[in-house]
Amino acid sequence: MEKMRKTLLAIVIIVFIPNLVSSAEPARASKPMFKGVELYSWKVSSNNTWRFSLCLGTNRNKSLSEIKRHCQKVNNVSSLKNSLSKLAVGEYVMWSSPFPELTLPPEAVLLEVQAHAISQQISLTIAK
């Protein structure tokens, strides 16, 4: 009976542990978006932090309201890197600031995000 329990326990470990480990990693999109992804950023002056917005790429300019309210909002650099990790390998991301209210973060943050994008095989272009 004890041998049967140990065998059953071994089967459970072999079957379920790999699934638990792989589910902890973010699931990536299977293919890049048709027109890429647009990334925007702005500084929140009340607490001196950065916010980001990821939008589906389009052929038209987005309004500031659309960027801040209808796209995927990201509250910090760590969450931005996590969101980028979910994009497909080969995804094209354009980071720009087309409105005075939207700005790029300091160079150190840009380099950190760019290095992460490279490690995830994402093409990140920063419009300065």
Secondary structure, 3 states (H helix, E strand, C coil): CHHHHHHHHHHHHHHHHHHHHHHHCCCCCCCCCCCCEEEEEEEECCCCEEEEEEEECCCCCCCHHHHHHCCEEECCHHHHHHHHHCCCCCCEEEECCCCCCCCCCCHHHHHHHHHHHHHCCCEEEECC
